[in-house]
Amino acid sequence: MSDAENITLDRLHERHPGLTQALAQSYFEAACVCLARHHQPPVVFLVNQAGARHNRTVNFLIPDERTRNAYANNIDATEAGAYGLSLAAVESVAGMVAVRRAETRTGADWYIAPDGELLEDLESCVRLEVSGSSAGSSSDVNRRLQEKIVQAAKGNSNLPAIAAVVGFKVLEVAISRLGVQA
C-alpha cells in the first residue's frame, strides 16, 4: 500500500511540530498497547470523515511486559493512544498536523493546521477535540463523537473545531468538523 493508504503512528514528532519526540513516543506506545488488547498487526481502520469513508492500514508493535505495565491504567492509556491515532488519522485524511496543545476550556485538546503552513499565530488553526474507546461498538464511537462535537461547540474559543473519536476494538476513527465548511 502507498503512504496515502496508511496511518503512520511512529515518529509523529517528525511531522507534527507541536509534538516532542518523547511525547510522540509515549502516544505511539499507548496506541500499541490499546491495539494489542484486541488485535495483531497490521490492522485496517475505517476512518469516517464527515461521511467520506477511508480504509487505512495501521501497523503497530506488540508491546512487551514492561510497556504494558507502564500503560496499565486503561483510562490513561486509551486517552494517550487516542491522541496519537487521531493526530495520525487527521494527518492522513485531511493533511493537518498538530502545532500546539490547546489550553484548558477551549473545548479541544490540540490546535492543528495544514501541513507545512507557516503560522505566526493561532488564527488559521483548527481546534481538535479527541476521545478514545478501548471497547464498544461503532454506535458507541458515533455517540461519543456527538458528545465531543457538543463539547467543542461550548469551548471558550472562536476557532473552528474538529472532533475525532478512536474506537480501538472496532478499528474506527470518526471525524467531524464543527464551524468549518466541509
C-alpha positions in Angstrom: 0.0 0.0 0.0 1.1 3.6 -0.6 1.7 6.0 2.2 -1.7 7.7 1.4 -3.4 4.4 2.4 -1.6 4.1 5.7 -1.7 5.8 9.1 1.8 6.1 10.4 1.8 6.1 14.2 5.5 6.1 14.9 7.7 9.3 14.6 4.8 11.7 14.8 7.2 14.4 16.1 8.9 14.4 12.7 5.7 15.5 11.0 3.8 17.3 13.8 5.7 20.4 15.0 3.6 20.6 18.2 4.9 17.3 19.5 8.2 16.5 21.1 10.0 13.2 20.4 9.2 12.0 24.0 5.5 12.8 23.8 5.2 11.3 20.3 6.9 8.1 21.6 4.5 7.9 24.5 1.5 8.3 22.2 2.9 5.5 20.0 3.4 3.2 22.9 0.0 3.8 24.3 -1.7 3.2 20.9 0.3 -0.1 20.6 -1.0 -1.2 24.0 -4.6 -0.3 23.1 -4.5 -2.0 19.8 -2.8 -5.1 21.1 -5.6 -5.6 23.6 -7.8 -6.7 20.7 -5.7 -7.2 17.6 -2.5 -8.4 15.9 -0.6 -6.1 13.5 -1.3 -4.8 11.0 -5.0 -3.7 11.2 -7.2 -1.8 8.8 -9.1 1.2 10.3 -12.2 2.7 8.9 -11.7 6.5 9.1 -15.1 8.1 8.7 -14.5 11.8 7.9 -17.9 13.6 7.6 -19.4 10.7 5.6 -16.3 10.1 3.5 -15.1 6.6 4.4 -11.4 5.8 4.1 -9.7 2.4 4.8 -6.3 3.0 6.4 -3.7 0.3 7.3 -2.1 0.8 10.7 1.0 -1.1 11.7 1.9 -1.3 15.4 4.2 -3.2 17.7 3.1 -5.8 20.2 4.2 -4.3 23.5 6.5 -6.1 25.8 5.6 -6.7 29.5 7.4 -3.5 30.6 5.5 -1.4 28.2 2.1 -3.0 29.2 3.0 -2.4 32.8 3.8 1.3 32.1 0.4 1.7 30.5 -1.6 -0.5 32.9 -4.1 2.3 33.7 -6.7 1.7 31.0 -8.1 5.2 31.0 -4.8 7.0 30.7 -3.5 4.6 28.0 -6.7 4.9 26.0 -6.5 8.7 26.1 -2.8 8.9 25.1 -3.3 6.3 22.4 -6.3 8.2 21.0 -4.2 11.4 20.9 -1.6 9.6 18.8 -4.0 7.7 16.5 -6.3 10.7 15.9 -3.4 13.0 15.1 -2.1 10.4 12.6 -5.6 9.9 11.1 -6.3 13.6 10.7 -2.8 13.9 9.1 -3.7 11.0 6.7 -7.1 12.1 5.6 -7.0 15.9 6.0 -3.3 16.8 5.7 -3.4 18.6 9.1 -0.8 18.3 11.8 -0.6 19.3 15.5 1.1 22.7 16.1 0.3 23.2 19.8 -1.5 21.8 22.8 -4.8 23.6 23.5 -5.4 25.4 26.7 -8.0 24.3 29.3 -11.6 25.3 28.5 -11.1 25.8 24.8 -13.2 22.7 24.1 -10.3 21.0 22.4 -7.1 19.1 23.1 -4.9 20.3 20.2 -4.5 23.1 17.6 -3.9 21.7 14.2 -3.1 23.3 10.9 -2.4 22.3 7.3 1.0 20.5 7.0 3.7 23.0 6.0 1.7 26.1 6.8 3.8 28.8 8.4 2.0 30.1 11.5 2.6 33.4 13.1 -0.4 33.0 15.5 -3.2 30.5 16.0 -5.8 32.4 13.8 -5.5 29.9 11.0 -5.6 26.9 13.2 -8.4 24.5 13.9 -9.1 23.0 17.3 -9.1 19.2 17.6 -11.0 17.5 20.4 -10.1 13.9 20.9 -11.6 10.9 22.6 -10.9 7.2 22.6 -12.7 4.0 23.5 -11.0 0.7 24.3 -14.1 -1.4 23.8 -17.5 -0.8 22.4 -19.2 -0.7 19.0 -19.5 1.6 16.1 -22.6 3.1 17.6 -20.6 3.9 20.8 -17.9 5.7 18.7 -20.6 7.7 16.9 -22.4 8.6 20.2 -19.1 9.7 21.7 -18.4 11.8 18.6 -21.7 13.7 19.1 -20.7 14.4 22.7 -17.3 15.7 21.6 -18.9 18.0 19.0 -21.1 19.5 21.7 -18.1 19.9 24.0 -16.1 21.6 21.2 -19.0 23.9 20.5 -19.2 25.0 24.1 -15.4 25.7 24.2 -14.1 29.2 25.0 -12.7 29.8 21.6 -13.9 31.3 18.3 -11.7 29.0 16.2 -13.3 26.2 14.2 -13.1 22.7 15.5 -12.9 19.1 14.6 -13.8 16.2 16.9 -12.2 12.8 16.5 -13.1 9.6 18.3 -10.9 6.4 18.1 -12.5 3.0 18.6 -9.6 0.7 19.3 -11.7 -2.5 19.4 -13.9 -1.7 16.4 -11.0 -0.2 14.4 -12.7 3.0 13.6 -11.8 6.7 13.8 -14.8 9.0 13.4 -14.0 12.6 12.5 -16.5 15.5 12.2 -16.0 19.2 11.7 -17.7 22.0 13.6 -17.7 25.5 12.2 -15.6 24.7 9.1 -17.1 24.4 5.6 -16.6 20.8 4.5 
